C-alpha cells in the first residue's frame, strides 16, 4: 500500500496543499506548530474518517471556513484508488473513485495506516479508555463489521444510561423498557468483546516475537484482555450473552442509583505483562516504551496478515523519543517494506545513517517545500 499523492483544502492550517511523488520514506522537517503533525493527521483521517487528536471534526476545518477536503491516490495490490473525504459541520462525505459511499464503514479500510506518536506511550501506562480506543481503531480498520457493532452499542448505551437516570424511585414502571435496552446492548456488546479477544490473540503472536527480539530474548511480553464480567478466555457468544445479562441483573440497583451502565465492553481493559509482572504498575519507563513499540510493530504485521499488504506507517515526532537502539529497531523494521512518513523538528534528532534515500520536505506555516 502506497500513498502516491495527497491534496488538502482548508484543513487545519493548510489553505491549499498538493504533494506528489512520495517515496518509501518521507521526512517532514520543521519547527513546532508549522503543520507537520497536521499533514500526518490528514492521512490518518483519510484512513479512519476521524482524528487521533480530537473527537471534534470542527477543529479539523480551517479557521472561519465551512468545510475541509482531503484527497489522495493510494496504490494497492489490486490497483489505484482515489479517496476523497469532505468534512463539514453537517457531517462527512466519503468517495472512492468518485463514487459516494452510503456508510463511512464502507470507506474505512480503503487506506490502512499505523500511527505512532508520543501519546501512544500512554497505551501502556495511561487509562483504560486509551487502550479501548486503541483496540477500536485498529480492529475497525481491518473489520468494518466491528465498527457497526461499536456504533450501535454506543447509541444503545446512551439511551440505556438516560433511562437509568430516570428510574430512581420508579424502577417497576420502566423495567420493560430496560429489558429491551439490556438485550440490545448485550447483543452488540458480546460481538465487540469476541472480536477484541480474537484481535488480541493475533496481536499477541506478533508482539511477543517482536518484543523478544528487541530485548535480545530477555523479556517475554504477554497481552491479556480484562473484561468487566465473565472469564477473559470465554469465546462462545451464547455463553458471553448469558454472562452479560446476569451481570446486568446483579448490577441493576447500583446502576439505577448511579445512573450509568457499569458492565460491558465500554469498561473493559487490556493489560501487559513482562516476565509475569504487570508493565503498567511494575515496568520501568524503558520497558513501557519497548512494549508500546512492540505493539506498533506488531500492528504492521497483523494488518499485513489480515489484508495481504502492509499499511502506511505514520511516525509523529516519535523517533526522537526513542533511544538510538530502539530507533534502529524501528527503522530496520519499516526500511524497504512499509511506506513511512516521519515528522521531526530536525534531522539531527534522527538516526540519519539508517534513513537511506529518504525524501525530505520542509514544513513552514502551512507550506511544504523540498
Secondary structure, 3 states (H helix, E strand, C coil): CEEEEEEEEEECCEEEEEEECCCCEEEEECCCCCCHHHHHHHHHHHHHCCCCCCCCHHHHECCCCCEEEEEEEEEECCEEEEEEEEEECCEEEEEECCEECCCHHHCCCCCCEEEEEHHHHHHHHCCHHHHHHHHHHHHHHHCHHHHHHHHHHHHHHHHHHHHHHHCCCCHHHHHHHHHHHHHHHHHHHHHHHHHHHHHHHHHHHHHHHHHHHHCCCCCCEEEEEECCCCCCCCCCHHHHHHHHHHHHHHHHHHHHHHCCCCCCHHHCEEEEEECCEEHHHHCCHHHHHHHHHHHHHHHHHHHHHHHCCCCEEEEECCHHHCCHHHHHHHHHHHCCCCCEEEEECCHHHCCHHHCCCCEEEEEECCEEEC
